Amino acid sequence: MEGDFSVCRNCKTHVASAHFALHEAYCLQLLVLCPECEEPVPRENMEEHRKVEHQQVEYTMCQQSVQKSSLEFHEANECQERPVECKFCELDMQLSKLELHESNCGSRTEPCPGCGQFIMHRMLAQHTDVCRSEQAQLGKGKRISAPEMEIYCNYCNQMIPENKYFHHMVLMFIRFCKWSMSSV
């Protein structure tokens, strides 16, 4: 009989079956389920519970209406305007602007402390690991080439080595001009 329990329909707690009828009678008199969160609340505190837990407030950072009880969670996890740190420059900015900022910030170049070559921020950690191991094998002071970047050409749908992209675009422009002149 020790393990015989029933779940109260009102407060959802497990109650020993021997005391279940008495518990449920009092529970139904004293507690009501909140229609918004379905939590049991003392009948006389329902109005206060709704004001405290379910009142809508406007969060000033994003002007979004949020339940007062969820405000802290919204600030920390949901708000697109909350401050976050850029992984490259450690500057705080709004989450909604982070992707564009990191794309630009990651494209900035900085000299590698090992070989002195200018490397994009987004590639610096990867380059530094390769650079250290190659420096150890080659000996200090020798330059190591950076991994070659490729750029996607929207005109020919191919990846073009970064150092040849400008020349490629000039050729594409010339071809376009010749094509447009021949179609006139």
HELIX and SHEET records of a PDB file:
HELIX    1   1 SER A   17  HIS A   19  5                                   3    
HELIX    2   2 PHE A   20  LEU A   30  1                                  11    
HELIX    3   3 ARG A   43  ASN A   45  5                                   3    
HELIX    4   4 MET A   46  HIS A   54  1                                   9    
HELIX    5   5 LYS A   68  SER A   70  5                                   3    
HELIX    6   6 LEU A   71  PHE A   73  1                                   3    
HELIX    7   7 HIS A   74  GLU A   78  3                                   5    
HELIX    8   8 LEU A   95  SER A  107  1                                  13    
HELIX    9   9 HIS A  121  LEU A  138  1                                  18    
HELIX   10  10 GLU A  162  SER A  182  1                                  21    
SHEET    1   A 2 PHE A   5  VAL A   7  0                                        
SHEET    2   A 2 HIS A  14  ALA A  16 -1                                        
SHEET    1   B 2 LEU A  31  LEU A  33  0                                        
SHEET    2   B 2 PRO A  40  PRO A  42 -1                                        
SHEET    1   C 2 GLN A  56  TYR A  59  0                                        
SHEET    2   C 2 GLN A  64  GLN A  67 -1                                        
SHEET    1   D 2 PRO A  83  GLU A  85  0                                        
SHEET    2   D 2 ASP A  92  GLN A  94 -1                                        
SHEET    1   E 2 THR A 109  PRO A 111  0                                        
SHEET    2   E 2 PHE A 118  MET A 120 -1                                        
SHEET    1   F 2 GLU A 150  CYS A 153  0                                        
SHEET    2   F 2 GLN A 158  PRO A 161 -1                                        
END                                                                             
